[in-house]
């Protein structure tokens, strides 16, 4: 959830939002930004593909790179955190349908996807996740593997590519959005948008590439 920037517009539109934020400092800000919302549920653990307990890393450089992955020289262990799977959460809390699944967990995005049971539950209409090969090669996967995984479940995938990160915590420059299969700069980063409505392709490309 970070500070709630992405989920607040959905809450304002009446969506039910279930969020995850294992960084206790970020949760303090969330409590200030999102007050008394009956349509918001916040969990204080991390997500992956297996239930466990892991080291959690934070950084003084940026509040946005807290992670289960130690990928930056500024990272230090903040705590051990509980790690769950989306499959378990959906089952335990009897969540009927996931319309939008947004993942931005600084490296573990592919593992979070693998922790969602695409066979058992209704597939989300849209999935947004982050990619950055420079980061995820430490976990032995690249963007194309995550894209192929989504494609196997019938999704089209847009690659929203940003220019290589110069420094975390600073402003970044957008390059372009393109439909996979396409070339992906191994030094770049960005978001993948997975969806099944073919009509979304032209709409999204026109909007993002203006």
N, C-alpha and C positions, 0 to 999 in steps of 0.2 A: 504494500500500500504506500510505502514511503510516507509522505505527508498528507496523502489523500487527493493529490492533484487530479488524478485520472478518474477516481470514482465519484467525486463530489458532483460532477455534472449528471451522472447517472442517478445518484441519490435524489438530486433536485427534480429529475424527471419521473421519479416514483419507482425506479427499479429496486429490486431487492439485491443488495450487494453483500457478498461474503468475502472478506479480505484476510490477508495474512501478513504479519509484520513481526519478525523475531527480534528486531533491533529496538531495545527498550527506550532509547533516546528518541527514535522516530515515533514510537507510540505516544510519547508525551506530547508531541506536536499534533498527532492525529486527534488526541483527546481535546485539544484546543480548537482544531479546525472542524471536527465533526461532533456536534453536541446533540444528545437526546434524539437520535435518529432510530426509529423503530425498524426501519428497513436496512439497517447496517449491522452486520455481525463481524467482529474482529477477533482473530485467533493470534496467539502470541508465539506460534511455532513456525518452523520452516517446512518446506515441501520438497519431496524428492520421489524416487520410485520405490523406496523401502522405508518402513518404520524403523527409527533408530534414534540415537542421540549423537550429535556431532559438534565439533568446534565451530564457533561462529566468529567471523572476522569483521572488524570495523576499521574505518580509516579517518584520520583527521583531515585528509585532503578533500573528501567528499562524503556526504551522508548518503549518496546514491549508490555507493559501491559496497555496501555491507553484503556479506556473502558467506556461504558455506565453503567457498573456494578461496584459497589464499593466492591471489593472482597479482597483487600490487605491492610494491616495496613499502608502502605506507600501512599495509595491513598489520593488525595485531589481534590476538585472540581476546575477544571481549567476554565470552562466556561459552558454556556448553548449552545447546538448545535441543529441544524435542523436535524430531523430524517426523512428519506424517505423509500420507499419500492422499491425493484427491479421491481415489477410489474408496478409501476408508471413511473420509469425511462425508462424502456423498451418501454412503451407506448408513453411517452412524447417525447423521442428522436428517436422514430421510429427505434429501433434496430431490425434487421431482425432475427438474429440467434445468440444464445449463444453456442459456442462450448465447452468452459471450464469455469466453475464457481468455483472460489477459494474464500473461506470464512475463515477468521481468525480474529475474532472480540472480542476475550477474553470474552466468555460467551454467547453472543447473537447469536451464529451461527444458532441455531434451529429457532430463530425468523426471521433471514434473509431468511432462507429456506422457511419459511411460507409466507414470503412476495414476493415469486416468484410464478407466476401463471403457474403451471405445466399443467393445463388443456388447457389453451389458447395458450401458446407459445410452440415452438419446444423444447423438453427437451434437456438440455445440454448433450453432449456425456460423459463428465466427470465432476464430482463434488468433490471438496476437501474441507473438513471443519474440524475444530478442536473439540476435546472433552476433557473434564476434569471434572469428576463428582464432585470433591471437590469444584470446582468453580460453576458449573451449578445447583447444588442442591439449591443454593441461589435463582435460578430462577425456581425451582420446576420441573426440568427435568434432565434425565440422558442420557448417550450415547446410550443405547439400544432404547430409545424412538425416538431419531433422526434417528437411523439406520432403525427402523421399518417404519418410515415415508418415507424414501427414498425407502425402499423395496416395499412399496405400489405402487410406480410409476414404478416398474419394474426394479429397479437397483440391481445389485450385489454390496456388500460392503466389501471392505478390511479394516480391522482394523490395523493401523500401530501404534503399542503401544510402548511408551517410558517408561523408568523407572520413578518412582515418582520424581517430581521436588524437589530438595533440596533447591534451591534458584533461584528466577527469576533473569535474567540477566547473569547467569552463563552457562557453558557448560552442556549439558544433554546427557544421555546415551540411545541409542536405544535398545529396547528389541527384538521384532520380528513383522512381518506382518502376518496376518492370515485372512482367509475368514470367514465372519459371516454366520451362527451363531457360536459363540465361547465365551469362558469366557473372561471377561474384568476385570482386576484388578481395583477395585474401587479407589485405590490410584494412579493409573497411569494416563497418559494423552497421547495425540497423535493426529493423523489425520485419518479421514475416507476418503477413495477414493471410490466413487460410479460410476458405469459404467454399460453399457448394453452388451458390447462385451465379450462374455464368453472366447474368446481366450486370453483376457488380463490377466486372472487369473494366469495362470502358468508363463507367462512372468514377471508379477509384483512380484509374490512371489519369483521367482528365483533371480531376481535382488536385491530385498530389504533384503532378508535373507542370502545373501552371507556374 
